[in-house]
């Protein structure tokens, strides 16, 4: 077995640039990941977790290119970073595990007691609700950054989790639907009406003609083709927004149709009720 080397080093932007000159055989760079790491480093949200920068004994970076690029872009020195050198032939077995989910991050940050902060759908819904149609719509905030922002809305998110996300009906509790309900709640939608909207949407137990609008949306969610991706989230978000608006206004609708109107926008921090 070949010798390995491990050492602790403060990686300055200059040192990162030097290491990156040997980044000649690695995975395709994910620019959103670099931007996310850069933002975390600039804002002080970056936390070293012991994962090393891995370099082959041929001098080529095997793991850590995104962190090194973020150091260069942010101008921040990464203190006490572990650098490990391994035989180049072992590099293809490195860093092929499962990516940590938002639930994992929330657990590490001390929110194990709040199920809302360990729900990956609510995490996705919050990000969409907050950044949709904003100047930051193309951002990809880190899980830690999103968690810190979600803490500001803990009561509201807990309410949404209890009324929507705690169900196991995955087709209904998609990120687009949850985002629409969240924004309606944040915008002051009558809580008793919103609670009823969620109950009918989840259980389908309509008791009056006005609730046909909700049942119509429910039927669409349960029978539409299962898809994933941003376009699907957008479609469900606007359909749910339309149903929420119609229910609030007492408009009876018996067919769910595409919509492009956002009736309930995520409020700025100073507008949060």
Residue frames as qw, qx, qy, qz and C-alpha x, y, z in Angstrom:
[[0.000, 0.888, 0.460, 0.000, 0.00, 0.00, 0.00],
 [0.404, 0.513, -0.028, 0.757, 1.33, 3.41, -0.97],
 [0.290, -0.290, -0.466, 0.784, 2.04, 6.01, 1.67],
 [0.031, -0.821, -0.463, -0.332, -0.52, 8.70, 2.38],
 [0.318, 0.048, -0.272, 0.907, 0.01, 12.18, 3.70],
 [0.218, -0.810, -0.516, -0.176, -2.29, 14.37, 5.78],
 [0.377, -0.072, -0.241, 0.891, -1.61, 17.89, 6.97],
 [0.013, -0.845, -0.479, 0.237, -3.50, 20.94, 8.24],
 [0.385, 0.055, 0.229, 0.892, -3.09, 24.15, 6.30],
 [0.191, 0.696, 0.287, -0.629, -4.61, 27.62, 6.06],
 [0.488, 0.336, 0.607, 0.529, -5.68, 27.87, 2.41],
 [0.036, 0.581, 0.031, -0.812, -5.47, 31.45, 1.17],
 [0.651, 0.681, 0.152, -0.301, -6.93, 32.54, -2.18],
 [0.244, 0.746, -0.585, -0.202, -3.38, 32.48, -3.54],
 [0.288, -0.274, 0.916, -0.051, -2.80, 28.92, -2.32],
 [0.652, 0.388, 0.581, -0.295, -6.18, 27.84, -3.72],
 [0.533, 0.765, -0.179, -0.314, -5.24, 29.29, -7.10],
 [0.023, 0.591, -0.800, -0.101, -2.00, 27.37, -7.00],
 [0.462, -0.008, 0.872, -0.163, -3.77, 24.09, -6.22],
 [0.645, 0.564, 0.360, -0.369, -6.34, 24.69, -8.96],
 [0.296, 0.687, -0.531, -0.398, -3.64, 24.84, -11.62],
 [0.001, 0.232, -0.969, -0.085, -3.47, 21.05, -11.22],
 [0.570, 0.275, 0.577, -0.517, -7.24, 20.60, -11.45],
 [0.245, 0.399, -0.631, -0.618, -6.91, 18.81, -14.79],
 [0.410, -0.065, -0.869, -0.269, -8.97, 15.66, -14.26],
 [0.138, 0.153, 0.693, -0.691, -12.10, 16.16, -12.19],
 [0.216, 0.603, 0.767, -0.030, -15.88, 16.25, -12.42],
 [0.149, 0.604, 0.343, 0.704, -17.60, 19.04, -14.33],
 [0.123, -0.060, -0.420, 0.897, -17.67, 22.19, -12.21],
 [0.114, -0.713, -0.683, -0.115, -21.13, 23.09, -10.90],
 [0.185, 0.401, -0.048, 0.896, -21.17, 26.87, -11.00],
 [0.525, -0.644, -0.213, -0.514, -24.23, 27.08, -8.72],
 [0.839, -0.401, -0.278, 0.239, -22.33, 25.09, -6.12],
 [0.539, 0.127, -0.133, 0.822, -19.34, 27.41, -6.37],
 [0.125, -0.546, -0.108, -0.821, -21.64, 30.44, -6.05],
 [0.712, -0.589, -0.293, -0.245, -23.36, 28.89, -3.04],
 [0.795, -0.263, -0.239, 0.492, -20.08, 28.14, -1.27],
 [0.347, 0.329, -0.023, 0.878, -18.77, 31.61, -2.14],
 [0.352, -0.644, -0.170, -0.657, -21.80, 33.27, -0.57],
 [0.809, -0.522, -0.269, 0.030, -21.47, 31.15, 2.56],
 [0.703, -0.061, -0.170, 0.688, -17.81, 32.08, 2.92],
 [0.129, 0.462, 0.054, 0.876, -18.49, 35.78, 2.39],
 [0.493, -0.608, -0.152, -0.603, -21.32, 35.88, 4.92],
 [0.145, -0.457, 0.734, -0.481, -19.56, 33.77, 7.53],
 [0.855, -0.066, 0.161, -0.488, -22.02, 30.89, 7.16],
 [0.731, 0.370, -0.574, -0.011, -19.37, 28.47, 5.94],
 [0.686, -0.555, 0.414, -0.225, -18.59, 25.73, 8.41],
 [0.345, 0.471, -0.810, -0.055, -15.65, 23.36, 8.04],
 [0.878, -0.226, 0.099, -0.411, -16.84, 19.84, 8.77],
 [0.614, -0.451, 0.642, 0.087, -13.59, 17.92, 8.58],
 [0.843, 0.449, 0.286, 0.077, -13.97, 16.87, 4.95],
 [0.494, -0.499, 0.345, 0.623, -10.47, 17.18, 3.46],
 [0.487, 0.738, -0.295, -0.363, -9.18, 18.57, 0.22],
 [0.864, -0.102, 0.475, 0.134, -8.00, 15.40, -1.53],
 [0.321, 0.782, -0.444, -0.298, -5.04, 15.43, -3.91],
 [0.986, 0.151, -0.032, 0.057, -3.64, 12.48, -5.81],
 [0.660, -0.517, 0.294, 0.459, 0.01, 11.63, -5.53],
 [0.553, 0.373, 0.411, 0.621, 0.22, 12.89, -9.10],
 [0.160, -0.177, -0.098, 0.966, -0.59, 16.40, -7.81],
 [0.243, -0.306, -0.535, -0.749, -4.10, 16.44, -9.34],
 [0.393, -0.104, 0.443, -0.799, -7.08, 17.49, -7.19],
 [0.185, -0.170, -0.954, -0.162, -9.44, 14.59, -6.54],
 [0.267, -0.724, -0.632, -0.070, -11.97, 16.34, -4.27],
 [0.339, -0.638, -0.257, 0.642, -12.39, 19.96, -3.23],
 [0.331, 0.244, 0.378, 0.830, -12.41, 21.92, -6.48],
 [0.151, -0.769, -0.460, -0.418, -15.65, 23.73, -5.62],
 [0.540, -0.769, -0.193, 0.282, -14.35, 24.80, -2.22],
 [0.559, -0.232, 0.202, 0.770, -11.06, 25.99, -3.69],
 [0.183, 0.472, 0.450, 0.736, -12.85, 28.00, -6.39],
 [0.323, -0.842, -0.395, -0.175, -15.08, 29.56, -3.73],
 [0.596, -0.573, -0.058, 0.559, -12.01, 30.56, -1.71],
 [0.404, 0.074, 0.331, 0.850, -10.63, 32.34, -4.76],
 [0.039, -0.616, -0.493, -0.613, -13.91, 34.12, -5.52],
 [0.465, -0.809, -0.357, -0.042, -14.70, 35.08, -1.94],
 [0.250, 0.710, -0.366, 0.547, -11.18, 36.16, -1.01],
 [0.691, -0.600, 0.220, -0.338, -11.60, 34.28, 2.27],
 [0.231, 0.464, -0.842, 0.147, -8.87, 32.13, 3.81],
 [0.870, -0.261, -0.314, -0.275, -10.07, 28.68, 4.86],
 [0.211, -0.677, 0.608, -0.357, -8.49, 28.11, 8.27],
 [0.421, -0.303, 0.828, -0.212, -7.13, 24.76, 9.44],
 [0.833, 0.327, -0.122, -0.430, -8.20, 22.85, 6.34],
 [0.699, -0.282, 0.649, 0.106, -7.11, 19.24, 6.15],
 [0.555, 0.614, -0.428, -0.363, -5.30, 18.27, 2.96],
 [0.791, -0.186, 0.583, -0.020, -4.91, 14.57, 2.22],
 [0.338, 0.559, -0.634, -0.413, -2.80, 13.01, -0.49],
 [0.825, 0.004, 0.532, -0.191, -3.89, 9.60, -1.79],
 [0.381, -0.126, 0.763, 0.508, -2.67, 7.30, -4.59],
 [0.334, 0.274, -0.277, -0.858, -4.18, 8.44, -7.87],
 [0.334, -0.042, -0.873, -0.353, -5.56, 4.97, -8.65],
 [0.129, -0.385, -0.835, 0.371, -7.82, 5.18, -5.59],
 [0.117, 0.152, 0.057, -0.980, -9.42, 8.46, -6.60],
 [0.420, -0.140, -0.590, -0.676, -12.32, 6.83, -8.46],
 [0.499, -0.403, -0.764, 0.075, -13.57, 5.36, -5.18],
 [0.233, -0.229, -0.414, 0.850, -13.60, 8.71, -3.38],
 [0.222, 0.297, 0.179, -0.911, -16.58, 10.95, -2.68],
 [0.313, -0.099, -0.731, -0.598, -19.27, 8.79, -4.26],
 [0.054, -0.313, -0.850, 0.420, -21.58, 8.66, -1.24],
 [0.023, -0.738, -0.639, -0.214, -25.03, 10.19, -0.74],
 [0.097, 0.437, -0.061, 0.892, -25.40, 13.99, -0.53],
 [0.087, -0.289, -0.706, 0.641, -26.72, 15.24, 2.80],
 [0.063, -0.665, -0.628, -0.399, -30.35, 16.30, 2.72],
 [0.155, -0.611, 0.076, -0.773, -31.88, 19.40, 4.28],
 [0.805, -0.521, -0.163, -0.234, -33.18, 17.18, 7.07],
 [0.833, -0.054, -0.250, 0.490, -29.59, 16.11, 7.79],
 [0.284, 0.420, -0.141, 0.851, -28.45, 19.75, 7.94],
 [0.464, -0.622, -0.067, -0.627, -31.32, 20.74, 10.24],
 [0.891, -0.374, -0.249, 0.064, -30.44, 17.87, 12.55],
 [0.690, 0.086, -0.214, 0.686, -26.82, 19.00, 12.74],
 [0.062, 0.474, -0.047, 0.877, -27.91, 22.59, 13.38],
 [0.009, -0.044, -0.719, 0.693, -29.97, 21.58, 16.40],
 [0.530, 0.046, -0.022, -0.846, -33.53, 21.45, 15.05],
 [0.196, 0.015, -0.977, -0.087, -34.15, 17.76, 15.65],
 [0.119, 0.335, 0.772, -0.526, -37.22, 18.52, 17.79],
 [0.422, 0.542, 0.119, -0.717, -39.10, 20.42, 15.07],
 [0.646, 0.220, 0.702, 0.202, -40.32, 18.10, 12.28],
 [0.424, 0.878, 0.185, -0.126, -41.04, 21.09, 10.05],
 [0.032, 0.874, -0.453, -0.173, -37.33, 21.80, 9.92],
 [0.383, -0.306, 0.850, 0.193, -36.55, 18.26, 8.87],
 [0.653, 0.509, 0.542, -0.145, -39.03, 18.12, 6.01],
 [0.411, -0.142, 0.514, 0.739, -37.32, 18.25, 2.61],
 [0.177, 0.629, 0.637, 0.409, -40.52, 19.21, 0.77],
 [0.195, -0.927, -0.272, 0.166, -41.04, 22.22, 3.04],
 [0.459, -0.516, 0.293, 0.661, -37.42, 23.22, 2.43],
 [0.325, 0.192, 0.632, 0.676, -37.96, 23.12, -1.35],
 [0.001, 0.794, 0.575, 0.198, -41.28, 24.95, -1.02],
 [0.319, -0.838, -0.114, 0.429, -39.75, 27.71, 1.10],
 [0.402, -0.304, 0.429, 0.749, -36.95, 28.28, -1.40],
 [0.196, 0.420, 0.672, 0.577, -39.41, 28.44, -4.29],
 [0.134, -0.858, -0.495, 0.013, -41.86, 30.68, -2.44],
 [0.375, -0.756, 0.000, 0.536, -39.13, 33.07, -1.38],
 [0.295, -0.402, 0.475, 0.725, -37.22, 33.36, -4.65],
 [0.389, 0.496, 0.717, 0.298, -39.92, 32.89, -7.29],
 [0.219, 0.829, 0.351, 0.376, -40.24, 35.95, -9.53],
 [0.374, -0.890, 0.042, 0.259, -37.62, 37.84, -7.54],
 [0.289, 0.855, -0.428, -0.047, -34.27, 39.28, -8.53],
 [0.243, -0.511, 0.819, -0.092, -32.73, 36.23, -6.86],
 [0.892, 0.148, 0.111, -0.412, -34.86, 33.67, -8.73],
 [0.809, 0.439, -0.388, 0.045, -31.81, 32.04, -10.28],
 [0.128, -0.639, 0.664, -0.366, -29.95, 31.72, -7.00],
 [0.829, -0.115, -0.546, -0.045, -29.25, 28.40, -5.41],
 [0.304, -0.728, 0.406, -0.461, -28.85, 29.20, -1.70],
 [0.296, 0.239, -0.895, 0.233, -27.08, 26.69, 0.50],
 [0.577, -0.452, -0.670, -0.115, -29.06, 24.48, 2.84],
 [0.434, -0.339, -0.469, 0.690, -27.53, 26.26, 5.84],
 [0.014, -0.013, -0.075, -0.997, -28.45, 29.68, 4.45],
 [0.458, -0.338, -0.549, -0.612, -32.02, 28.53, 3.79],
 [0.564, -0.417, -0.676, 0.225, -32.31, 27.04, 7.27],
 [0.276, -0.240, -0.320, 0.874, -31.24, 30.31, 8.90],
 [0.228, -0.104, -0.254, -0.934, -33.82, 32.18, 6.82],
 [0.532, -0.352, -0.694, -0.334, -36.53, 29.65, 7.66],
 [0.392, -0.289, -0.658, 0.575, -35.93, 30.17, 11.39],
 [0.074, 0.044, 0.085, -0.993, -37.35, 33.69, 10.97],
 [0.602, -0.060, -0.291, -0.741, -40.64, 32.11, 9.89],
 [0.069, 0.112, -0.967, 0.217, -40.68, 29.25, 12.37],
 [0.404, 0.257, 0.616, -0.626, -44.30, 29.71, 13.52],
 [0.610, 0.476, -0.126, -0.621, -45.67, 30.05, 10.00],
 [0.433, 0.380, -0.789, -0.211, -43.70, 27.09, 8.68],
 [0.109, -0.024, 0.926, -0.360, -44.78, 24.96, 11.61],
 [0.552, 0.357, 0.366, -0.659, -48.40, 25.80, 10.82],
 [0.615, 0.489, -0.403, -0.469, -47.98, 24.88, 7.16],
 [0.200, 0.291, -0.935, 0.034, -46.21, 21.66, 8.09],
 [0.281, 0.104, 0.819, -0.489, -49.01, 20.63, 10.44],
 [0.576, 0.469, 0.299, -0.599, -51.78, 21.43, 7.95],
 [0.701, 0.596, -0.244, -0.306, -50.19, 20.19, 4.73],
 [0.367, 0.597, -0.713, 0.019, -46.80, 18.49, 4.96],
 [0.394, -0.311, 0.789, -0.354, -47.58, 16.03, 7.73],
 [0.868, 0.260, 0.199, -0.374, -49.77, 14.02, 5.34],
 [0.530, -0.269, 0.727, 0.344, -48.32, 11.11, 3.37],
 [0.629, 0.649, 0.427, -0.007, -50.20, 11.99, 0.17],
 [0.501, -0.308, 0.321, 0.743, -47.12, 12.87, -1.87],
 [0.288, 0.474, 0.564, 0.612, -49.02, 13.98, -4.98],
 [0.162, -0.899, -0.361, -0.186, -50.81, 16.64, -2.97],
 [0.482, -0.831, 0.061, 0.272, -47.96, 17.75, -0.74],
 [0.726, 0.354, 0.123, 0.577, -45.61, 18.67, -3.56],
 [0.408, -0.259, -0.116, 0.868, -43.33, 21.70, -3.23],
 [0.008, -0.289, -0.370, -0.883, -45.46, 23.84, -5.57],
 [0.463, -0.627, -0.545, -0.309, -48.64, 23.27, -3.58],
 [0.605, -0.533, -0.372, 0.460, -46.93, 23.82, -0.23],
 [0.339, -0.030, 0.054, 0.939, -45.27, 27.02, -1.50],
 [0.181, -0.475, -0.424, -0.750, -48.64, 28.43, -2.56],
 [0.582, -0.657, -0.477, -0.048, -50.21, 27.67, 0.83],
 [0.586, -0.333, -0.225, 0.703, -47.19, 29.17, 2.63],
 [0.176, 0.156, 0.162, 0.958, -47.38, 32.42, 0.68],
 [0.362, -0.597, -0.479, -0.533, -51.12, 32.69, 1.25],
 [0.641, -0.592, -0.420, 0.250, -50.56, 32.26, 5.00],
 [0.493, -0.203, -0.072, 0.843, -47.75, 34.84, 5.03],
 [0.021, 0.275, 0.311, 0.910, -49.95, 37.29, 3.12],
 [0.265, 0.037, 0.462, -0.845, -52.70, 37.17, 5.73],
 [0.481, -0.160, -0.697, -0.508, -55.14, 34.75, 4.09],
 [0.650, -0.438, 0.162, -0.600, -57.97, 34.16, 6.62],
 [0.055, -0.394, 0.902, -0.165, -56.60, 31.39, 8.81],
 [0.620, 0.124, 0.654, -0.416, -59.90, 29.59, 9.28],
 [0.741, 0.577, -0.034, -0.343, -60.46, 29.53, 5.53],
 [0.348, 0.634, -0.689, -0.048, -56.91, 28.41, 4.84],
 [0.332, -0.243, 0.865, -0.287, -57.22, 25.66, 7.41],
 [0.737, 0.332, 0.449, -0.382, -60.41, 24.46, 5.73],
 [0.587, 0.682, -0.348, -0.264, -58.76, 24.68, 2.30],
 [0.096, 0.514, -0.849, 0.070, -55.95, 22.41, 3.50],
 [0.518, -0.035, 0.770, -0.371, -58.34, 19.96, 5.14],
 [0.772, 0.486, 0.218, -0.348, -60.44, 19.53, 2.00],
 [0.454, 0.706, -0.519, -0.161, -57.35, 19.39, -0.19],
 [0.053, -0.419, 0.893, -0.153, -55.82, 16.62, 1.91],
 [0.347, 0.082, 0.881, -0.311, -58.93, 14.59, 2.76],
 [0.136, -0.126, -0.708, -0.681, -61.42, 15.52, 0.05],
 [0.093, -0.503, -0.826, 0.238, -64.34, 15.79, 2.49],
 [0.049, -0.185, -0.177, -0.966, -66.16, 18.72, 0.90],
 [0.003, 0.462, 0.800, -0.383, -69.36, 19.90, 2.63],
 [0.242, 0.767, 0.287, -0.520, -70.51, 22.91, 0.58],
 [0.683, 0.677, 0.239, 0.134, -70.59, 24.06, -3.08],
 [0.079, 0.955, -0.287, -0.006, -67.80, 26.62, -2.61],
 [0.533, -0.549, 0.634, 0.106, -65.41, 23.80, -1.73],
 [0.868, 0.411, 0.275, 0.042, -65.84, 22.20, -5.16],
 [0.338, 0.887, -0.303, 0.086, -63.00, 24.49, -6.25],
 [0.328, -0.639, 0.687, -0.111, -60.67, 22.77, -3.79],
 [0.810, 0.036, 0.581, -0.077, -61.85, 19.30, -4.76],
 [0.704, 0.709, 0.011, -0.019, -61.22, 20.17, -8.41],
 [0.135, 0.807, -0.562, 0.116, -57.61, 20.99, -7.60],
 [0.590, -0.371, 0.696, -0.174, -57.31, 17.85, -5.49],
 [0.870, 0.315, 0.371, -0.081, -58.56, 15.69, -8.35],
 [0.541, 0.801, -0.251, 0.051, -56.08, 17.31, -10.71],
 [0.146, -0.717, 0.663, -0.162, -53.20, 16.64, -8.33],
 [0.690, -0.183, 0.678, -0.177, -54.20, 13.02, -7.84],
 [0.810, 0.407, 0.420, -0.019, -54.75, 12.22, -11.52],
 [0.369, 0.881, -0.265, -0.130, -52.17, 14.35, -13.35],
 [0.867, 0.303, -0.291, 0.268, -49.00, 12.79, -14.68],
 [0.665, -0.687, 0.051, 0.290, -46.27, 12.56, -12.07],
 [0.588, 0.660, -0.103, 0.456, -43.37, 14.80, -12.99],
 [0.611, -0.580, -0.119, 0.525, -40.45, 16.55, -11.35],
 [0.466, 0.204, 0.193, 0.839, -38.39, 19.67, -11.94],
 [0.043, -0.267, -0.210, 0.939, -38.98, 23.41, -11.72],
 [0.306, -0.086, -0.471, -0.823, -41.61, 23.58, -14.49],
 [0.475, -0.386, -0.782, -0.118, -43.75, 21.08, -12.62],
 [0.305, -0.405, -0.531, 0.679, -43.40, 23.06, -9.37],
 [0.069, 0.123, -0.110, -0.984, -44.35, 26.26, -11.21],
 [0.383, -0.239, -0.669, -0.591, -47.44, 24.62, -12.72],
 [0.487, -0.472, -0.725, 0.116, -48.73, 23.34, -9.38],
 [0.256, -0.273, -0.332, 0.866, -47.83, 26.57, -7.60],
 [0.185, 0.035, -0.191, -0.963, -49.95, 28.75, -9.87],
 [0.475, -0.313, -0.710, -0.414, -52.85, 26.29, -10.04],
 [0.455, -0.441, -0.670, 0.387, -52.95, 26.20, -6.25],
 [0.106, -0.194, -0.150, 0.964, -52.71, 29.98, -6.03],
 [0.324, -0.150, -0.451, -0.818, -55.71, 30.25, -8.37],
 [0.529, -0.400, -0.740, -0.115, -57.70, 27.76, -6.31],
 [0.357, -0.348, -0.512, 0.700, -56.86, 29.64, -3.10],
 [0.063, 0.081, -0.072, -0.992, -57.98, 32.92, -4.65],
 [0.434, -0.244, -0.595, -0.631, -61.23, 31.45, -5.99],
 [0.506, -0.412, -0.738, 0.173, -62.05, 29.82, -2.66],
 [0.232, -0.288, -0.360, 0.857, -61.43, 33.07, -0.81],
 [0.210, 0.113, -0.174, -0.956, -63.69, 34.98, -3.22],
 [0.578, 0.250, 0.615, -0.474, -66.38, 32.31, -3.30],
 [0.524, 0.495, -0.428, -0.545, -65.86, 31.52, -6.99],
 [0.834, -0.035, 0.534, -0.133, -66.88, 27.96, -7.90],
 [0.341, 0.614, -0.613, -0.361, -64.59, 26.25, -10.42],
 [0.923, -0.015, 0.327, -0.202, -65.06, 22.73, -11.73],
 [0.875, 0.390, 0.000, 0.288, -61.94, 22.50, -13.89],
 [0.513, -0.688, 0.199, 0.474, -58.32, 23.19, -12.98],
 [0.645, 0.717, 0.103, 0.245, -56.65, 25.21, -15.71],
 [0.648, 0.064, -0.111, 0.751, -53.12, 26.64, -16.09],
 [0.167, -0.963, -0.209, 0.014, -52.59, 30.01, -14.46],
 [0.619, 0.319, -0.143, 0.704, -49.84, 32.63, -14.52],
 [0.204, -0.769, 0.022, -0.605, -51.12, 35.03, -11.88],
 [0.491, -0.047, -0.675, 0.549, -49.41, 35.11, -8.51],
 [0.370, -0.755, -0.326, -0.432, -52.06, 36.27, -6.04],
 [0.667, -0.743, 0.060, 0.000, -49.97, 35.74, -2.90],
 [0.592, 0.611, -0.374, 0.369, -46.32, 36.76, -3.08],
 [0.725, -0.287, -0.385, 0.494, -43.73, 36.02, -0.45],
 [0.117, -0.981, -0.101, -0.117, -43.57, 39.26, 1.60],
 [0.394, 0.589, -0.439, 0.552, -40.40, 41.15, 2.33],
 [0.480, -0.143, -0.696, 0.515, -39.07, 40.69, 5.82],
 [0.028, 0.020, 0.312, -0.949, -40.39, 44.05, 6.96],
 [0.560, -0.104, -0.262, -0.779, -43.88, 43.08, 5.71],
 [0.454, -0.087, -0.885, 0.042, -43.98, 39.73, 7.52],
 [0.536, -0.583, -0.113, -0.599, -46.93, 39.68, 9.85]]
